[in-house]
Amino acid sequence: MSGPQPKVFPVSWDQFHRDARALTWRLSGSGPFSAIVAITRGGLVPAAIVARELDIRLIETICVASYHDYTTQGELKVMKGVAEDLTAKAGGNGKGILIVDDLVDTGKTARVVREMLPEAHFATVYAKPQGRPLVDTFITEVSQDTWIYFPWDMGLTFQPPIREGGA
């Protein structure tokens, strides 16, 4: 007898776009925001949608890696911080900045980014229970044991990245 099967939540491009727009709708009363900080890589797509809908032109990235093989979280590594001129404009604390990511999972990444921009508004499209307290706004909560397959991870079936032999 095998153990419990992991839960999966596949998200299509259409669904992700709807969810990102729903996030924007919720955020529309929380601003104004002077800039968006997208957490790469997952936050790039929702940040683009939110930026369009809220007409925010200043978009910065913070590059944080915690998933190194698509299935397990490893050591957290900040590969690129937020530009100093942006943090200076926000009083050094992130006030007026909107942080966007696709998902808050365990909260490891969110904690690191929160330390850098403690007064920023943090929004994610999806949230898991362990990370949910670290974000201000989200759309859909899934259980901690659910693996979300984002549209950029899939074709008609899951597609491994090209660097791992994917087509």
Contacts in CASP RR format, 6 or more apart in sequence:
PFRMAT RR
TARGET T0000
AUTHOR 0000-0000-0000
METHOD contacts of the structure
MODEL  1
MSGPQPKVFPVSWDQFHRDARALTWRLSGSGPFSAIVAITRGGLVPAAIV
ARELDIRLIETICVASYHDYTTQGELKVMKGVAEDLTAKAGGNGKGILIV
DDLVDTGKTARVVREMLPEAHFATVYAKPQGRPLVDTFITEVSQDTWIYF
PWDMGLTFQPPIREGGA
6 145 0 8 1.000
6 146 0 8 1.000
6 147 0 8 1.000
7 142 0 8 1.000
7 143 0 8 1.000
7 145 0 8 1.000
7 146 0 8 1.000
7 147 0 8 1.000
8 146 0 8 1.000
8 147 0 8 1.000
8 148 0 8 1.000
8 149 0 8 1.000
9 142 0 8 1.000
9 146 0 8 1.000
9 147 0 8 1.000
9 148 0 8 1.000
9 149 0 8 1.000
10 148 0 8 1.000
10 149 0 8 1.000
10 154 0 8 1.000
11 19 0 8 1.000
11 148 0 8 1.000
11 149 0 8 1.000
11 150 0 8 1.000
11 151 0 8 1.000
12 151 0 8 1.000
13 151 0 8 1.000
15 151 0 8 1.000
16 45 0 8 1.000
16 46 0 8 1.000
16 125 0 8 1.000
16 150 0 8 1.000
16 151 0 8 1.000
17 49 0 8 1.000
19 125 0 8 1.000
19 126 0 8 1.000
19 139 0 8 1.000
19 140 0 8 1.000
20 45 0 8 1.000
20 46 0 8 1.000
20 49 0 8 1.000
20 50 0 8 1.000
20 125 0 8 1.000
21 49 0 8 1.000
21 53 0 8 1.000
22 139 0 8 1.000
23 46 0 8 1.000
23 50 0 8 1.000
23 123 0 8 1.000
23 124 0 8 1.000
23 125 0 8 1.000
23 137 0 8 1.000
23 138 0 8 1.000
23 139 0 8 1.000
24 49 0 8 1.000
24 50 0 8 1.000
24 53 0 8 1.000
24 54 0 8 1.000
26 123 0 8 1.000
26 137 0 8 1.000
26 139 0 8 1.000
27 33 0 8 1.000
27 50 0 8 1.000
27 54 0 8 1.000
27 98 0 8 1.000
27 121 0 8 1.000
27 123 0 8 1.000
27 137 0 8 1.000
28 53 0 8 1.000
28 54 0 8 1.000
30 121 0 8 1.000
30 136 0 8 1.000
30 137 0 8 1.000
31 96 0 8 1.000
31 98 0 8 1.000
31 121 0 8 1.000
32 96 0 8 1.000
33 54 0 8 1.000
33 56 0 8 1.000
33 96 0 8 1.000
33 97 0 8 1.000
33 98 0 8 1.000
33 121 0 8 1.000
34 56 0 8 1.000
34 58 0 8 1.000
34 89 0 8 1.000
34 90 0 8 1.000
34 96 0 8 1.000
34 97 0 8 1.000
35 56 0 8 1.000
35 58 0 8 1.000
35 59 0 8 1.000
35 60 0 8 1.000
35 86 0 8 1.000
35 89 0 8 1.000
35 90 0 8 1.000
35 96 0 8 1.000
35 97 0 8 1.000
35 98 0 8 1.000
36 47 0 8 1.000
36 50 0 8 1.000
36 51 0 8 1.000
36 56 0 8 1.000
36 58 0 8 1.000
36 59 0 8 1.000
36 60 0 8 1.000
36 97 0 8 1.000
36 98 0 8 1.000
36 99 0 8 1.000
36 100 0 8 1.000
37 59 0 8 1.000
37 60 0 8 1.000
37 61 0 8 1.000
37 62 0 8 1.000
37 82 0 8 1.000
37 86 0 8 1.000
37 97 0 8 1.000
37 98 0 8 1.000
37 99 0 8 1.000
37 100 0 8 1.000
37 113 0 8 1.000
37 117 0 8 1.000
37 120 0 8 1.000
38 44 0 8 1.000
38 46 0 8 1.000
38 47 0 8 1.000
38 48 0 8 1.000
38 59 0 8 1.000
38 60 0 8 1.000
38 61 0 8 1.000
38 62 0 8 1.000
38 100 0 8 1.000
38 101 0 8 1.000
39 61 0 8 1.000
39 62 0 8 1.000
39 64 0 8 1.000
39 99 0 8 1.000
39 100 0 8 1.000
39 101 0 8 1.000
39 109 0 8 1.000
39 113 0 8 1.000
40 61 0 8 1.000
40 62 0 8 1.000
40 63 0 8 1.000
40 64 0 8 1.000
40 80 0 8 1.000
42 101 0 8 1.000
42 102 0 8 1.000
42 103 0 8 1.000
42 150 0 8 1.000
43 100 0 8 1.000
43 101 0 8 1.000
43 102 0 8 1.000
44 61 0 8 1.000
45 102 0 8 1.000
45 152 0 8 1.000
46 100 0 8 1.000
46 101 0 8 1.000
46 102 0 8 1.000
46 124 0 8 1.000
46 125 0 8 1.000
47 59 0 8 1.000
47 100 0 8 1.000
48 59 0 8 1.000
50 56 0 8 1.000
50 98 0 8 1.000
50 100 0 8 1.000
50 123 0 8 1.000
51 57 0 8 1.000
51 59 0 8 1.000
56 98 0 8 1.000
58 86 0 8 1.000
60 82 0 8 1.000
60 83 0 8 1.000
60 86 0 8 1.000
61 80 0 8 1.000
62 78 0 8 1.000
62 80 0 8 1.000
62 81 0 8 1.000
62 82 0 8 1.000
62 113 0 8 1.000
62 116 0 8 1.000
63 78 0 8 1.000
63 79 0 8 1.000
63 80 0 8 1.000
63 81 0 8 1.000
64 76 0 8 1.000
64 77 0 8 1.000
64 78 0 8 1.000
64 79 0 8 1.000
64 109 0 8 1.000
64 112 0 8 1.000
64 113 0 8 1.000
65 76 0 8 1.000
65 77 0 8 1.000
65 79 0 8 1.000
66 73 0 8 1.000
66 74 0 8 1.000
66 75 0 8 1.000
66 76 0 8 1.000
66 77 0 8 1.000
66 108 0 8 1.000
66 109 0 8 1.000
67 73 0 8 1.000
67 74 0 8 1.000
68 74 0 8 1.000
70 153 0 8 1.000
70 160 0 8 1.000
70 161 0 8 1.000
71 147 0 8 1.000
73 105 0 8 1.000
73 106 0 8 1.000
73 108 0 8 1.000
76 108 0 8 1.000
76 109 0 8 1.000
76 112 0 8 1.000
78 112 0 8 1.000
81 116 0 8 1.000
82 116 0 8 1.000
82 117 0 8 1.000
86 97 0 8 1.000
87 93 0 8 1.000
87 94 0 8 1.000
87 116 0 8 1.000
87 117 0 8 1.000
90 96 0 8 1.000
90 97 0 8 1.000
90 117 0 8 1.000
90 119 0 8 1.000
90 120 0 8 1.000
92 117 0 8 1.000
93 117 0 8 1.000
93 118 0 8 1.000
93 119 0 8 1.000
93 120 0 8 1.000
94 117 0 8 1.000
94 118 0 8 1.000
94 119 0 8 1.000
94 120 0 8 1.000
95 119 0 8 1.000
95 120 0 8 1.000
96 119 0 8 1.000
96 120 0 8 1.000
96 121 0 8 1.000
97 117 0 8 1.000
97 120 0 8 1.000
97 121 0 8 1.000
98 120 0 8 1.000
98 121 0 8 1.000
98 123 0 8 1.000
99 113 0 8 1.000
99 117 0 8 1.000
99 120 0 8 1.000
99 121 0 8 1.000
99 122 0 8 1.000
99 123 0 8 1.000
100 123 0 8 1.000
100 124 0 8 1.000
101 109 0 8 1.000
101 110 0 8 1.000
101 122 0 8 1.000
101 123 0 8 1.000
101 124 0 8 1.000
101 125 0 8 1.000
102 124 0 8 1.000
102 125 0 8 1.000
102 126 0 8 1.000
102 150 0 8 1.000
103 124 0 8 1.000
103 125 0 8 1.000
103 126 0 8 1.000
103 127 0 8 1.000
103 128 0 8 1.000
103 148 0 8 1.000
104 110 0 8 1.000
104 124 0 8 1.000
104 126 0 8 1.000
104 127 0 8 1.000
104 128 0 8 1.000
104 131 0 8 1.000
104 132 0 8 1.000
104 134 0 8 1.000
104 135 0 8 1.000
104 138 0 8 1.000
105 128 0 8 1.000
105 130 0 8 1.000
105 131 0 8 1.000
106 128 0 8 1.000
106 130 0 8 1.000
106 131 0 8 1.000
107 130 0 8 1.000
107 131 0 8 1.000
107 134 0 8 1.000
110 122 0 8 1.000
110 131 0 8 1.000
110 134 0 8 1.000
110 135 0 8 1.000
111 134 0 8 1.000
113 122 0 8 1.000
114 120 0 8 1.000
114 122 0 8 1.000
114 134 0 8 1.000
121 136 0 8 1.000
121 137 0 8 1.000
122 134 0 8 1.000
122 135 0 8 1.000
122 136 0 8 1.000
122 137 0 8 1.000
123 135 0 8 1.000
123 136 0 8 1.000
123 137 0 8 1.000
123 138 0 8 1.000
124 135 0 8 1.000
124 137 0 8 1.000
124 138 0 8 1.000
125 138 0 8 1.000
125 139 0 8 1.000
125 140 0 8 1.000
126 138 0 8 1.000
126 139 0 8 1.000
126 140 0 8 1.000
126 141 0 8 1.000
126 142 0 8 1.000
126 148 0 8 1.000
127 135 0 8 1.000
127 138 0 8 1.000
127 140 0 8 1.000
127 141 0 8 1.000
127 142 0 8 1.000
128 141 0 8 1.000
128 142 0 8 1.000
128 143 0 8 1.000
128 144 0 8 1.000
128 146 0 8 1.000
129 141 0 8 1.000
129 143 0 8 1.000
129 144 0 8 1.000
130 144 0 8 1.000
132 138 0 8 1.000
132 141 0 8 1.000
142 148 0 8 1.000
149 158 0 8 1.000
153 159 0 8 1.000
159 166 0 8 1.000
159 167 0 8 1.000
160 166 0 8 1.000
END
